[in-house]
């Protein structure tokens, strides 16, 4: 199955009742569950809250306009809007996009692999809150992010702790043993910083910064800007 088809399939799962129910409630519990029963708790309470100090530090690094991929309930887009900075959130969940709009942020129900406004012109894009896992293929996702950013554009990625490089099939579930049914399975990925840097090919990306704040881990990457020599070579400078 292609990454695009996987992403479309995943859209159905993130629009499933466990996720929508958690957003309507303003918090969890909500988990990604592997086939072996292992559970990864999702921080829905933090996602539904206003941007915290760690988020604000991250947003201070952004260069407008900003595309938040997998914006969830929209705290980052809403914070940027409150600052008067242009930003757009995209998410496959209608409940997430509705929540973002209620907070005053601009958002679309859209997959990152679908046609998007401003493709090739965004100055900053965000993959935070685990969204590096979208589609279960980090290489394909990073390639798509490079298409969306302008030359020299900034990608801020939140990574998992440690040296994790994992492809999994998961379901969304609410409280273990609770009444809400699980979603159908979909592909996901988890990467720590070392794995991200292995996937971020030097022909496309250069490392701009990396930092840890509040127990969360971040990497800033930039696409390569065209050189003056390259512009002359392609006939774009007279």
Long-range contacts (C-beta under 8 A, 24 or more apart in sequence): 3-113, 3-135, 3-137, 3-140, 3-141, 4-111, 4-113, 6-135, 6-136, 6-137, 6-186, 6-187, 7-92, 7-111, 7-112, 7-113, 7-134, 7-135, 8-111, 8-113, 9-186, 10-92, 10-134, 10-135, 10-186, 10-187, 11-92, 11-93, 11-111, 12-183, 12-184, 13-171, 13-172, 13-183, 13-184, 13-185, 13-186, 14-91, 14-92, 14-93, 14-96, 14-172, 14-183, 15-92, 15-93, 15-94, 15-95, 16-172, 16-183, 16-184, 17-180, 17-181, 18-172, 18-173, 18-174, 18-180, 18-181, 18-182, 18-183, 19-93, 19-95, 19-96, 19-172, 19-183, 20-93, 20-94, 20-95, 21-174, 21-180, 22-174, 23-48, 23-72, 23-73, 23-93, 23-95, 23-96, 23-99, 24-95, 28-174, 29-174, 29-175, 30-172, 30-173, 30-174, 31-172, 31-173, 31-174, 31-176, 32-168, 32-170, 32-171, 32-172, 32-173, 32-188, 33-170, 33-171, 33-172, 33-173, 33-182, 34-168, 34-169, 34-170, 35-169, 35-185, 39-173, 39-176, 40-170, 40-190, 42-130, 43-129, 47-72, 47-73, 47-75, 47-129, 48-73, 48-75, 48-99, 49-75, 50-75, 50-78, 50-79, 51-75, 51-76, 51-78, 51-79, 52-214, 53-213, 53-214, 54-213, 54-214, 54-216, 55-79, 57-213, 58-126, 58-128, 58-156, 58-213, 58-218, 59-83, 61-154, 61-156, 61-209, 61-220, 62-123, 62-124, 62-126, 62-154, 62-156, 63-123, 63-124, 63-154, 64-123, 64-124, 65-118, 65-121, 65-122, 65-123, 65-124, 66-122, 66-123, 66-124, 66-125, 66-126, 67-116, 67-118, 67-122, 67-124, 67-125, 67-126, 67-148, 68-125, 68-126, 68-128, 69-112, 69-125, 69-126, 69-127, 69-131, 69-134, 69-145, 70-112, 70-127, 70-129, 70-131, 70-134, 71-96, 71-97, 71-100, 71-105, 71-107, 72-96, 72-99, 72-100, 72-129, 73-99, 73-100, 73-103, 74-99, 74-100, 74-101, 74-103, 74-105, 74-107, 75-103, 76-126, 76-128, 77-103, 77-105, 77-106, 77-107, 78-103, 78-104, 78-105, 80-105, 81-105, 81-106, 88-117, 88-118, 90-116, 112-141, 112-144, 112-145, 112-148, 113-144, 116-148, 118-148, 119-147, 119-148, 120-147, 120-148, 120-149, 120-150, 121-150, 122-148, 122-149, 122-150, 122-153, 123-149, 123-150, 123-153, 123-154, 124-149, 124-153, 124-154, 124-155, 124-156, 125-149, 125-153, 125-154, 125-155, 125-156, 126-155, 126-156, 127-155, 127-156, 127-157, 127-158, 128-156, 128-157, 128-158, 128-218, 129-158, 130-158, 130-160, 130-190, 131-158, 132-157, 132-158, 132-159, 132-189, 132-190, 132-191, 132-196, 133-188, 133-189, 133-190, 133-191, 135-187, 135-189, 136-167, 136-168, 136-169, 136-186, 136-187, 136-188, 136-189, 137-167, 137-187, 137-189, 138-189, 138-191, 138-195, 138-196, 138-199, 139-199, 142-199, 142-200, 142-201, 142-204, 142-205, 143-204, 146-204, 146-205, 146-223, 149-223, 150-223, 151-223, 151-224, 151-225, 151-226, 152-222, 152-223, 152-224, 152-225, 153-222, 153-223, 154-208, 154-220, 154-221, 154-222, 155-205, 155-220, 155-221, 155-222, 155-223, 156-218, 156-219, 156-220, 156-221, 157-196, 157-218, 157-219, 157-220, 157-221, 158-216, 158-217, 158-218, 159-191, 159-192, 159-193, 159-195, 159-196, 159-217, 159-218, 159-219, 160-190, 160-191, 160-192, 160-217, 161-192, 161-215, 161-217, 162-192, 163-192, 163-193, 163-194, 163-195, 164-190, 164-191, 164-192, 164-195, 165-190, 165-191, 165-192, 165-194, 165-195, 165-198, 166-190, 166-191, 192-217, 193-217, 193-219
